[in-house]
Amino acid sequence: MAAVAAPGVAPVRARFLTSKEQFHAYLRAGGEEEEEKEEKKEEEQVSEPPAKRVKAEELGQDGESQGNAGEEEKERQEKKRARGQNKSRPCMKPNCYEQSRLCPSVTQGCAGQCHFGPRCRFLHDVSQYLAAKPADLGQRCVLFDTFGRCPYGVTCRFGQAHLGDGHQNLVNASLVQQWEGKLLVRNGLSKELQQQLRKRKFSFHKAEEFLRGLRAGKGGKATGSSTEVSNCTDPQEGLRDSPVLQEQGEDPRPEALQGSRGAEDAPNPEALQSSQRAEDAPKSEALQSSQRAEDAPEPEALQSSQRAEDAPKPEALQNSQGAEDAPKPEVLQSSQRAEGAPKPEVLQSSQRAEGAPKPEALQNSQGAEDAPKPEALQSSQRAEGAPEPEALQNSQGAEDAARPEALQNSQGAEDAARPEVLQSSRGVEDAARPEVLQSSRGAEDAPKPEVLQSSQRAEGAPSIPTLGPLTDEDITKLRPCEKKKLEIQGKLYLAPLTTCGNLPFRRICKAFGADVTCGEMAVCTNLLQGQSSEWALLKRHHTEDIFGVQLEGAFPDTMTKCAELLNRTIDVDFVDINVGCPIDLVYKKGGGCALMTRSNKFEQIVRGMNSVLDVPLTVKIRTGVQEKVNVAHKIIPRIREWGASMVTLHGRSREQRYTRSADWAYIAECARLASPMPLFGNGDILSYEDANRAMQMGVSGIMIARGALIKPWLFTEIKEQRHWDISSRERFDILKDFTNYGLEHWGSDTQGVEKTRKFLLEWLSFLCRYIPVGLLEHLPQKINERPPYYLGRDYLETLMASQNVDDWIKISELLLGPVPPSFTFLPKHKANSYR
């Protein structure tokens, strides 16, 4: 009769089950002599992960704990806060990988060209370096065998495979010629780009244009392409007053953080309130028609001229406008937002001109026809460059209380004082008057360079050249319908996995059938600073045919600039926004899951990134922040209207992390609401049956995360619709492939070997949760079921099932040789799902 497994424990056949003591005794007897019982007990207490400890021992209630009840309570709370991470984990990165390092110039075969000369702190004597170099780890170098040349030379830990007489680095010419000209890994960070980012010399034209629109009070709606996102449906207002915030009941941003960011990213509170009030108030017919006919290009010129003064003078504006009962600028802005943002080409030209030509000339040319031709408007502004000082004073001219004609025309509902101007602004005339256009083009002489420079400095605009040939990009922006489509419906999507989702691991998954891959989460601020370690997360192997990168950030300025930076410098098929990260470090800064409660910033980020990207933009979210308060169904329709191409929904909240089962019924409900936008589901997929049930929920596809870490051959199982009883030798070959890919990616010197070992150990902390198919009482294995202690069908299978850190290190030594002295390792995750 089969033994009944305890709740939460995987059902393993009774003949394979064993006790903890017998399990570790078997492993020690298989490789080395049995140790003393006290040493074994001490080692288990130090190395055994908390997932295998008894609950009483975990809570400090075993009768041996010392201290008063208050200390026990504090310790209990601290352990509860740790959740799925080892937050007290020591730094795993060593200070140095080698005591004496060889100079890179010697490694590359140009010892006489060291730029530092006698000041170089590295060794130049190869014999002295080899005397202190650790022993080689093997007789074959994967880089030499694959590419015909090892770039690490004498520093390679497999150097005996390619070092000749006099420590010369051997080259296999035929292999080198075979790979010549082929780019294996893309999206690297060049030294030139890194210097531009560090010195802040990289110009963000599109991002700054969008951010200027935000500062001008556009309410989060981007100019240009993102304005056309909702041309099929009526645009909804932002989630500023939506019930999402009220239901969530929390905002993780510190008040100081809100204050410092709010001044930059959000419009002025007074202007925002008045503009919201003005949207609900009726407008005069004359004002509506004049603004509808012209698409309201005038306020941008007015705003840019006001920005040239660094701050508009409210009292002067009130005096000039109040004299004739004209609507306030806030009302004008709100009416423009309600009726549609200005045409992107008009906005570009008005911003590029840094003040535009004389307002009255521009008004006449725009009022004479429904929409002036962009090339005519741009050419007139380029020819003039900047208005002459008297024109600039007139456009700013609230100081002298002398009201320019342009202001009268643009606000021309002043008791119908000038009916002929109103008629022309309403677009009654079908043809433009040539004499007006000519006068607007040639109204001024050549621009004065000092005036142009001063106006640019005053506005803080980027140094965009305004002279030269007219290109298509100057006139037309890429519309959403013209963007590259993300056609991945029904494909298997490997989730972006922090730490473990590195390039070698993605190559393993691609070999087993993953269709779509995504890089690890990259922090946008680190990318903008040119950090090499962060840019390494964006690298793409040539086998990744559909590849994207995932960005994390909390504010529209950094996220929009980072999106433009990546759009111009790397090769990706899509960009994903991380709105699902639950860790405190990200959440408390307003990123990750916190964006679901900061809907105004969330909208600005999506619209801003979509306006600067030429590739599709996707979003990954959770069901919500609080465990029993789901808000994804309210946010997903708005994400579609903001311009996102796809949403991925993880069926758990932030508070749940990875405990309990994913809510696939809720994912199905959200998939119906997201239509026609594709929605991918994510959570608890560890077998092809799980994948089939998920696809029946109506989702466009499935994203696989922990399931791929526990068994990367899951993609093959899903495509072939079978359970694969993979042998321990086949699993070890997978680890061998990962090691070879790691040495290719991180290097075959001492530093590269130890980096490969570190990421291998992190992966082994997930791989040990797999239970072979032949040992299970019934199929399939569930992702949240804890594997009991069992003896495998051979020694290697039992070793791979161990959750003891020392046994993981032993596996790494079978592949990468002995660990360095004083080596320690603690996994990043605690297997929280076993609780």
Secondary structure, 3 states (H helix, E strand, C coil): CCCCCCCCECCECHHHECCHHHHHHHHHHHHCCCCCHHHHHHHHHHHCCHHHCCHHHHCCCCCCCCCCHHHHHHHHHHHHHHCCECCCCCCCCCCCCCCCCECHHHHCCCHHHCCCHHHCCCECCHHHHHHHCCCCCCCCCHHHHHHCCCCCHHHCCCHHHCECHHHCECCCHHHHHHHCCCCCEECCCCHHHHHHHHCCCCCCHHHHHHHHHHHCCCCCCCCHHHHHCCCCCCCCCCHHHCHHHHHHCCCCCCHHHHHHHHHHHCCCHHHHHHHHHHHHCCCCHHHHHHHHHHCCCHHHHHHHHHHCCCCCCHHHHHHHHHCCCCCCHHHHHHHHHHHCCCCHHHHHHHHHCCCCCCHHHHHHHHHCCCCCCHHHHHHHHHHHCCCCHHHHHHHCCCCCCCCCHHHHHHCCCCCCCCHHHHHHHCCCCCCCCHHHHHHHHCCCCCCCHHHHHHHHHHHCCCCCCCCCCCCHHHHCCCCHHHCCCCCCCCCEEECCCCCCCCHHHHHHHHHCCCCEEEEEEEEHHHHHCCCHHHHHHHCEECCCCCEEEEEECCCHHHHHHHHHHHHHHCCCCEEEEEECCCCHHHHCCCCHHHHHCCHHHHHHHHHHHHHHCCCCEEEEEECCCCCCCCCHHHHHHHHHHHCCCEEEEECCCCCCCCCCCCCHHHHHHHHHHHCCCCEEEECCCCCHHHHHHHHCCCCCEEEECHHHHHCCCHHHHHHHCCCCCCCHHHHHHHHHHHHHHHHHHHCCCHHHHHHHHHHHHHHHHHHCCCCCHHHECCCCCCCCCECCCECCCCHHHHHHCCCCHHHHHHHHHHHHCCCCCCCCCCCCECCHHHC
